Amino acid sequence: MMPKGTGRLAVLAALPAAAVLTLPGSFPVFAEEDTPAYQIDLSQLNDSGSKGTALLSVRGTELTVWIKSEGMVPGQPSAQHLHGPTEGHDFQCPDDSADTNGDGILNNTEATVHYGDINIALTVSGDTDAATSGLAVDRMPVADKEGQLSYKRTIPVSQDVVDHIKDLHIVQHGIDRNDNDKYDFEGAGKSELDPKLPQEATAPTNCGEVKGAAVGSVPVGGVETGSGAAQAGMSPAAVIGTAGAASAAAVGLLLVVRRRMASGAAGVAEAKAGGAA
């Protein structure tokens, strides 16, 4: 059970221009004065074992997001977002008590009550609009074979986001309940967002809150743009956590999941055929 208040901001010390800043989660970066920077600890949800470190920096109306996480599902796309409103509401990362239906899995609908709807989709390319890219799985980062994920991107944001950055949270999605390194229906059944999707593909795997006051320093180098190339042949989809768009969002993710499930099945069949021979 994740205690309340985890994933809080770790305040960074003010640094002189061009000073080296080393962050937990292996963020070797340089710092520059007079631009707010926030470090966020990503703590597991759903007993996923996923954890990580994120860093947000704001320069004018441009937001740079660094994420390094581990314990993700190897080779699988991870939908990730900044959740929360820009009206000053106090949303926060949930804990296991948010599993209101008692099935042992904190699904996205249950968690959204606590961390709010998608504000920005943290894609590796293209737009970041919640309504069109919330589950654009062809443009989400993919974990490597060790379940590690690295991401960096600078994106334009509204002044409201700049003014209310401390009200937002980072959430990554995708769990592996049956430890077979893929999203499937055997691990956790069907997604509440769309029965054609495995619950493993849409459930949140970690969450981190932006809290506290930032210091005047911004990272300007280091970690390169997100891991995993965009996967061709899949349609961008809509929003996790927005019920009206769930079916549209499901299309893109379903293509990925089915393709990976089919690939796994083909490998098993080939192995059995070889044994028979």
C-alpha positions in Angstrom: 0.0 0.0 0.0 1.4 3.3 -1.0 1.2 5.8 1.9 -0.4 9.2 1.4 2.1 11.9 0.5 4.6 9.8 -1.4 5.7 11.1 -4.7 6.2 14.6 -3.2 8.5 17.2 -4.6 12.1 17.0 -3.5 13.3 20.7 -3.5 16.4 21.4 -5.5 19.1 23.6 -4.2 19.8 26.8 -6.2 22.8 26.4 -8.3 25.0 28.9 -10.2 24.8 29.0 -14.0 26.3 25.9 -15.7 26.7 24.0 -12.4 26.4 20.3 -12.6 23.2 18.7 -11.1 23.0 15.0 -10.5 19.5 13.7 -9.6 18.3 10.4 -8.3 17.3 8.2 -11.2 20.5 9.1 -13.1 19.8 12.6 -14.4 23.2 14.0 -15.2 22.2 17.5 -16.3 23.4 21.1 -16.2 21.5 23.8 -14.4 20.8 27.4 -15.3 19.6 30.1 -13.1 16.2 31.8 -12.9 14.0 29.1 -14.2 11.9 26.9 -11.8 12.7 23.2 -11.6 10.7 20.5 -9.8 11.8 17.0 -9.0 9.1 14.3 -8.5 9.4 10.8 -7.1 7.3 8.3 -8.9 5.9 5.7 -6.5 4.3 2.4 -7.4 0.6 1.8 -7.7 -1.0 -1.7 -8.0 2.1 -3.3 -6.4 3.7 -3.0 -9.8 7.2 -2.5 -8.5 7.5 0.5 -10.9 9.3 3.5 -9.6 11.2 6.4 -11.0 12.2 10.1 -10.9 10.8 12.9 -13.0 11.9 16.5 -13.4 9.9 19.4 -14.6 11.3 22.8 -15.6 9.5 25.8 -16.9 10.9 28.5 -19.1 8.3 31.1 -20.2 5.5 28.9 -21.5 7.7 26.0 -22.4 7.7 22.9 -20.1 10.6 20.4 -20.2 9.8 17.0 -18.8 12.4 14.4 -17.9 11.3 10.9 -16.7 13.5 7.9 -15.9 11.5 4.9 -14.5 12.1 1.2 -14.0 9.9 -1.8 -13.3 7.8 -1.1 -16.4 6.5 -4.0 -18.6 9.4 -4.8 -21.0 8.9 -3.9 -24.6 5.4 -2.5 -24.0 4.2 1.1 -24.6 3.4 3.1 -21.5 0.8 5.8 -21.7 1.9 8.6 -19.5 0.5 12.0 -18.6 0.4 15.1 -16.5 -2.9 14.7 -14.6 -4.8 17.3 -12.7 -6.6 20.7 -13.3 -5.4 24.2 -13.5 -8.2 25.6 -11.3 -6.5 25.1 -8.0 -8.2 21.8 -7.0 -6.3 19.6 -4.5 -5.9 16.2 -6.3 -3.3 13.7 -5.2 -1.9 10.3 -5.9 -4.2 7.5 -4.6 -3.4 4.5 -2.4 -4.8 1.0 -2.3 -7.9 2.2 -0.5 -9.0 3.8 -3.8 -9.8 0.3 -5.1 -13.5 0.9 -4.4 -14.8 -2.3 -6.1 -12.5 -4.4 -4.0 -11.1 -6.5 -6.9 -7.5 -6.0 -5.9 -6.7 -3.7 -8.8 -6.7 0.0 -8.8 -8.1 0.8 -12.2 -7.9 4.1 -14.0 -11.5 5.1 -13.4 -11.0 4.6 -9.6 -7.6 6.4 -9.6 -8.8 9.4 -11.7 -11.1 10.4 -8.8 -7.9 11.1 -6.9 -5.4 12.4 -9.5 -7.8 14.1 -11.9 -8.2 13.9 -15.6 -5.4 14.1 -18.2 -4.0 17.6 -18.6 -1.1 16.9 -21.0 -0.2 13.7 -22.8 3.5 13.0 -22.6 4.0 11.7 -26.1 7.5 11.4 -27.7 6.3 13.4 -30.8 3.3 15.2 -32.2 0.7 17.0 -30.2 0.2 16.6 -26.5 -3.5 17.4 -26.3 -5.4 15.3 -23.8 -8.4 14.8 -26.1 -6.4 13.6 -29.1 -3.2 12.1 -27.7 -4.1 10.7 -24.2 -3.7 7.2 -25.5 -1.8 7.8 -28.7 0.2 4.6 -28.1 2.1 4.9 -31.4 3.7 8.1 -29.8 4.2 6.9 -26.3 7.5 5.7 -24.9 8.3 2.0 -24.9 10.2 0.3 -22.1 13.4 -1.6 -23.0 13.9 -5.3 -22.4 14.9 -4.6 -18.8 11.7 -2.6 -18.1 13.5 0.7 -18.0 12.1 3.8 -19.6 13.8 7.2 -20.4 12.0 10.2 -21.7 12.7 13.9 -22.3 10.7 16.4 -24.2 10.1 20.2 -24.2 6.5 21.2 -25.1 4.6 24.4 -25.3 2.0 24.8 -22.5 -0.6 27.4 -21.5 0.0 30.1 -19.0 -2.6 28.3 -16.8 -0.3 25.2 -16.7 2.7 27.4 -15.8 0.7 29.1 -13.0 -0.7 25.8 -11.6 2.2 23.5 -12.2 2.2 22.5 -8.5 -1.3 21.1 -8.9 -0.3 18.5 -11.5 0.9 14.9 -11.2 2.7 12.5 -13.5 1.1 9.1 -14.0 2.4 6.2 -16.0 0.2 3.3 -17.0 0.7 -0.4 -17.7 1.0 -3.3 -15.2 1.9 -7.0 -15.4 0.0 -8.9 -12.8 0.9 -12.4 -14.0 4.6 -11.6 -14.6 4.8 -12.7 -18.2 6.3 -9.4 -19.6 3.3 -8.5 -21.7 -0.2 -7.1 -21.4 -2.8 -9.8 -21.6 -6.3 -10.7 -20.3 -5.1 -13.5 -18.0 -3.3 -11.2 -15.6 -6.2 -8.9 -14.6 -9.1 -9.5 -17.0 -10.8 -6.8 -19.1 -10.3 -3.1 -18.8 -13.2 -1.1 -17.4 -12.5 1.4 -20.1 -13.1 -1.1 -22.9 -13.7 -4.9 -22.7 -11.5 -5.4 -25.8 -8.5 -4.2 -23.8 -6.6 -6.0 -21.0 -6.8 -4.2 -17.7 -3.1 -4.5 -17.5 -2.7 -2.1 -20.4 -4.7 0.8 -18.8 -4.2 0.5 -15.1 -1.8 3.0 -13.5 1.6 1.7 -12.6 3.1 4.7 -10.7 2.3 8.3 -9.7 4.2 11.3 -8.5 2.9 14.6 -7.1 4.3 18.1 -7.8 4.4 19.9 -4.5 6.3 22.7 -2.8 8.2 25.7 -4.1 10.7 25.5 -7.0 14.1 27.0 -7.0 15.5 29.2 -9.7 17.4 26.6 -11.8 16.6 24.7 -14.9 18.3 21.6 -16.4 19.4 22.3 -20.0 21.3 19.1 -21.0 21.7 15.4 -20.3 19.0 12.8 -20.9 17.9 12.5 -24.5 14.4 12.3 -25.8 12.1 9.4 -24.9 13.0 5.7 -25.3 11.4 3.6 -28.0 10.8 4.7 -31.5 7.2 5.5 -32.6 5.6 2.3 -33.8 4.3 2.5 -37.4 0.8 1.4 -38.5 -1.2 2.4 -35.4 -3.8 5.1 -35.1 -3.5 7.9 -32.5 -6.3 7.5 -30.0 -7.9 9.6 -27.3 -8.0 9.7 -23.5 -7.4 7.3 -20.6 -9.6 8.5 -17.8 -12.2 10.2 -20.0 -15.1 7.7 -20.3 -16.6 9.2 -23.5 -13.3 8.8 -25.3 -12.3 5.4 -24.0 -13.5 3.4 -27.0 -11.6 5.6 -29.4 -8.5 5.4 -27.3 -8.8 1.7 -27.1 -8.4 1.2 -30.8 -4.7 2.2 -30.9 -3.8 0.4 -27.8 -5.7 -2.7 -28.8 -3.6 -2.9 -32.0 -0.4 -2.8 -30.0 -1.6 -5.4 -27.5 -3.0 -7.8 -30.1 0.2 -7.5 -32.1 2.3 -8.3 -29.1 0.0 -11.1 -27.9 0.0 -12.7 -31.4 3.8 -12.5 -31.5 4.0 -14.3 -28.2 1.6 -17.0 -29.3 3.5 -17.5 -32.5 6.7 -18.0 -30.6 5.1 -20.6 -28.4 3.7 -22.5 -31.4 7.1 -22.5 -33.1 8.8 -23.8 -30.0 6.2 -26.7 -29.7 6.6 -27.5 -33.4 10.4 -27.7 -33.0 10.1 -30.0 -30.0 7.7 -32.3 -31.9 10.2 -32.5 -34.7 
